[in-house]
Amino acid sequence: MQNNPIIKRIVSAEYLLIAVLIAVFFVVVGGFAWYWLVVLFFVFDISAAGYYVNPRVGAIVYNIGHSIIGPGLLALIYIGTTNDAILFVTLVWLFHIFVDRALGYGLKHTTSFHHTHLGPIGKAKKK
């Protein structure tokens, strides 16, 4: 995928479509105000703080915050509890993940912040 710009654009468009669907669900079904998606967008990027320790810890902590597993588990909890706060966090988290993926920010390899499962970003992409 990294070497084919057309496929990369299609995948990015798919991620963007999912982010839009999550935003619509957030407002229409959840009944939440749309601006919370913007206000809380960068909260999940706190997980990048692990890079202050080293790239391995950074990648592990970042990937925990940017894997679909976390919000997926929260969604299961929501189904069992129908707690609106859990739905709110789940949807904001998923929105963040899919916007990041649409922009090319994938899960990190332990070698560097700039090496992701979607290909190189930043400094690594320029090389």
RANOR-V163279 format. One record per pair of residues at least 12 apart in sequence whose C-alpha atoms are under 6 Angstrom apart, sorted by sequence separation. I is the first residue (numbers start at 1). GAP is how many residues later the second one is. If there is no record, write none. Layout:
I|GAP + I|GAP
This chain:
106|12 + 47|14 + 48|14 + 47|15 + 74|16 + 47|18 + 71|19 + 66|31 + 63|44 + 59|49 + 59|51 + 56|54 + 37|55 + 41|55 + 55|55 + 55|57 + 19|76 + 19|79 + 19|80 + 15|83 + 16|86 + 15|87 + 12|90 + 2|117
